[in-house]
Amino acid sequence: MESQMGLIEKSFDGRFSNWIREALDELPDNFTITDPSISGHPIVFASRGFLKMSGYSKNEVIGKNGRIFQGPRTDRRSIMEIREAIREEKTIQINLLNYRKDGTPFWMLFNLSPVVSKEDGKVTHFLAVQVPISRKIRTAGNGYGRNGCSYVDEGSGLQEIMFGSCRREVCTDSVVEVGRIHMLNSFVDSETRGLGAEELCEASDMEKQKAAKAVNNILSMLTHYSELTGRLVCGKRCCSVRISPLGSSLIISLGRIKQSFVL
């Protein structure tokens, strides 16, 4: 029986040309590619951006399931939604709390898309694009900011807390400073105790656009390098659907019936 690593090598080599890995490594996006046909649904490719973001090395990620990035505060409902999307072979975009190798939690916009064979319409891989969310953690009832939103920049070393509820110029520097300290302490406490069920980090429209653009670019590259082997893939199942002779005749008949009613 062939080893799992051998199957992982064939996962790409059998479908794409030899230059696919080098081409994907040139992309700046954070993404992984998995193969559902291999036991355990392992990662068969991880981009340089993703490895840098997660803190893992290539050897630590390839062959592993995406569960290694989950942790105690990863929302179980979100994981179930992702699993359901995989079973139904559909696209899903969801805000997700994952963990770096050093145990640091971070929010990201997780975008999962199937890669479909044009030959038989079967899903060959899943593309998972991860965009770090650099905006906000919304906590219901904390008394700060509109809709209880405090804003934290997770993409930089500094955590800038915006005192969003202070919109009037009557706010003094001392009040703002007290608010900043209180909110920062609340944030640190939440990191220590764990996020509550009411807390959610939401992606901005710009981050959603970034994820969509990355998905399109990567799928276009996968399509291009699959053309060189003659085993074409695409991002939509409908690209491989063909109308059978019976279906075509039925459509023509229905069209004639509709036309007769119009007349």
C-alpha positions in Angstrom: 0.0 0.0 0.0 1.3 3.4 -0.9 2.3 5.7 1.9 0.3 8.8 2.7 3.2 11.1 1.7 3.4 9.3 -1.6 -0.3 10.0 -2.1 0.2 13.7 -1.2 3.0 14.0 -3.8 0.7 12.5 -6.4 -2.2 14.7 -5.3 -0.4 17.6 -7.1 1.9 15.9 -9.6 -0.9 13.9 -11.2 -3.1 16.9 -11.7 -0.9 19.9 -12.3 2.4 20.5 -14.1 5.7 20.4 -12.3 5.9 24.2 -11.9 2.7 24.6 -9.9 4.4 24.6 -6.4 6.9 27.3 -7.4 4.1 29.4 -9.0 1.9 29.1 -5.9 4.8 30.0 -3.6 5.2 33.3 -5.4 1.7 34.4 -4.4 1.5 36.7 -1.3 -1.7 35.2 0.0 -2.2 33.0 3.1 -3.8 29.7 1.9 -3.7 25.9 2.2 -4.9 23.2 -0.2 -6.3 19.9 1.0 -7.2 16.6 -0.7 -10.4 15.0 0.5 -9.7 11.8 -1.3 -6.7 11.0 1.0 -7.5 9.5 4.4 -7.7 12.3 7.0 -8.3 15.0 4.4 -4.7 16.3 4.8 -3.1 19.5 3.7 -1.1 18.9 0.5 0.1 22.5 0.0 0.7 25.5 2.3 1.7 28.9 1.1 4.7 30.8 2.5 2.3 33.5 3.7 0.3 31.0 5.7 3.4 29.4 7.2 4.7 32.8 8.3 1.3 33.7 9.7 0.8 30.4 11.6 4.4 30.0 12.8 4.6 26.4 11.5 7.2 25.0 9.1 6.2 23.3 5.9 7.1 19.8 7.3 4.9 20.4 10.3 1.8 21.2 8.2 1.9 19.0 5.1 0.0 15.8 5.7 -1.8 17.2 8.7 -5.5 18.0 9.0 -6.6 21.6 9.6 -7.6 20.7 13.1 -4.1 21.4 14.3 -4.8 25.1 14.1 -7.9 24.9 16.3 -7.9 25.5 20.1 -10.0 25.6 23.2 -11.8 28.9 22.1 -12.4 27.9 18.5 -16.1 28.0 18.0 -17.5 24.5 17.7 -20.5 25.7 15.7 -18.2 27.3 13.1 -16.2 24.0 12.8 -19.5 22.1 12.2 -20.4 24.6 9.5 -17.1 24.0 7.8 -17.5 20.3 8.0 -21.0 20.5 6.6 -19.7 22.7 3.7 -17.0 20.0 3.0 -19.7 17.3 3.0 -21.9 19.3 0.6 -18.9 20.3 -1.5 -19.8 24.0 -1.4 -18.1 27.3 -0.7 -18.2 28.9 2.8 -16.8 32.1 4.2 -16.8 32.4 8.0 -15.0 34.3 10.8 -12.8 31.9 12.8 -10.6 32.0 15.8 -7.5 29.8 15.2 -4.1 29.4 17.0 -0.6 29.9 16.0 2.1 27.4 16.8 3.1 29.4 19.9 -0.5 29.2 21.2 -1.4 32.7 20.3 -5.1 33.0 19.3 -5.9 35.2 16.3 -9.1 35.9 14.3 -9.2 35.4 10.5 -11.7 35.3 7.7 -11.8 31.7 6.5 -12.8 31.1 2.9 -13.2 27.5 1.7 -13.8 26.7 -2.0 -13.9 23.4 -3.8 -11.7 22.7 -6.8 -13.6 20.7 -9.3 -12.4 18.4 -12.1 -13.8 19.3 -15.6 -13.6 15.6 -16.6 -16.1 14.2 -14.2 -17.3 17.1 -12.0 -15.8 15.6 -8.9 -14.1 17.7 -6.2 -10.3 17.1 -6.4 -9.2 19.5 -3.7 -10.4 22.2 -1.3 -8.8 25.7 -1.3 -8.8 27.5 2.1 -7.8 31.1 2.0 -7.2 32.8 5.4 -7.2 36.6 5.8 -6.2 37.9 9.2 -8.9 40.2 10.7 -7.2 43.4 11.8 -10.3 45.2 13.2 -12.7 44.5 15.9 -13.9 42.3 18.7 -17.6 42.9 19.4 -18.7 42.2 22.9 -22.3 42.6 23.8 -23.1 44.8 26.8 -19.6 46.0 27.6 -20.7 49.7 27.5 -18.1 50.9 25.1 -18.4 51.9 21.5 -21.4 51.8 19.2 -23.0 48.4 19.4 -20.5 47.5 22.0 -17.6 47.3 19.5 -14.0 47.7 20.7 -11.4 47.8 17.9 -8.2 45.9 18.1 -5.5 45.8 15.4 -4.3 42.2 15.6 -2.1 42.7 12.5 0.5 44.9 14.3 2.4 44.7 17.5 0.3 47.5 19.1 -3.3 46.9 20.1 -4.9 50.2 19.4 -8.2 50.6 21.3 -10.5 53.2 19.9 -12.8 54.9 22.3 -15.7 54.8 19.8 -18.5 56.0 22.1 -16.8 59.4 22.7 -18.0 61.2 19.6 -18.6 64.6 21.2 -15.8 67.1 21.6 -16.7 67.6 25.3 -14.7 64.4 26.1 -11.6 65.3 28.0 -8.2 63.7 27.7 -8.5 62.2 31.1 -11.8 60.6 30.3 -10.4 59.1 27.1 -7.3 57.8 28.8 -9.4 56.2 31.6 -11.6 54.6 28.9 -8.5 53.3 27.0 -7.0 51.8 30.1 -10.3 50.1 31.2 -10.9 48.7 27.7 -7.4 47.5 27.4 -7.6 45.7 30.7 -10.9 44.2 29.7 -9.3 42.9 26.5 -6.4 41.4 28.3 -8.7 39.8 30.9 -10.8 38.3 28.1 -7.6 36.9 26.5 -6.7 35.3 29.9 -10.1 33.9 30.8 -11.2 33.0 27.2 -13.6 34.6 24.9 -17.3 34.5 25.9 -20.0 33.1 23.6 -21.2 36.7 22.9 -17.8 37.8 21.5 -17.2 37.8 17.8 -14.5 39.3 15.6 -15.9 40.3 12.2 -14.2 40.8 8.9 -14.5 44.1 7.1 -15.7 44.5 3.6 -12.1 45.2 2.5 -11.0 41.9 4.0 -13.8 40.0 2.4 -12.8 41.5 -1.0 -9.2 40.5 -0.4 -10.3 36.9 0.3 -12.4 36.8 -2.8 -9.6 38.2 -5.0 -7.1 35.7 -3.6 -9.5 32.8 -4.3 -10.0 33.9 -7.9 -6.2 34.3 -8.4 -5.4 30.9 -7.0 -8.2 29.1 -8.8 -7.0 30.8 -12.1 -3.5 29.6 -11.5 -4.7 26.0 -10.7 -6.8 26.0 -13.8 -3.8 27.2 -15.9 -1.4 24.6 -14.6 -4.0 21.8 -15.0 -4.4 22.7 -18.7 -0.7 21.8 -19.2 -1.4 18.2 -18.1 -4.8 17.9 -19.8 -6.6 17.3 -16.5 -8.5 20.5 -16.2 -9.9 21.8 -13.0 -12.1 24.8 -12.2 -13.9 26.4 -9.3 -17.5 25.6 -10.4 -19.1 22.3 -10.8 -21.3 23.6 -13.6 -18.3 23.9 -15.9 -18.3 20.2 -16.4 -22.1 19.6 -16.8 -23.2 18.4 -20.2 -26.8 18.2 -21.4 -27.7 14.6 -22.4 -29.6 14.0 -25.7 -32.7 13.2 -23.7 -32.4 16.4 -21.7 -31.8 18.5 -24.8 -34.9 17.0 -26.6 -37.0 17.7 -23.5 -35.9 21.3 -23.4 -36.8 21.7 -27.1 -40.2 20.2 -26.6 -40.9 22.4 -23.6 -39.8 25.4 -25.6 -42.3 24.5 -28.4 -45.1 24.0 -25.9 -44.4 27.5 -24.4 -44.3 29.0 -27.9 -47.7 27.5 -28.8 -49.3 29.0 -25.7 -47.9 32.4 -26.6 -49.3 32.1 -30.1 
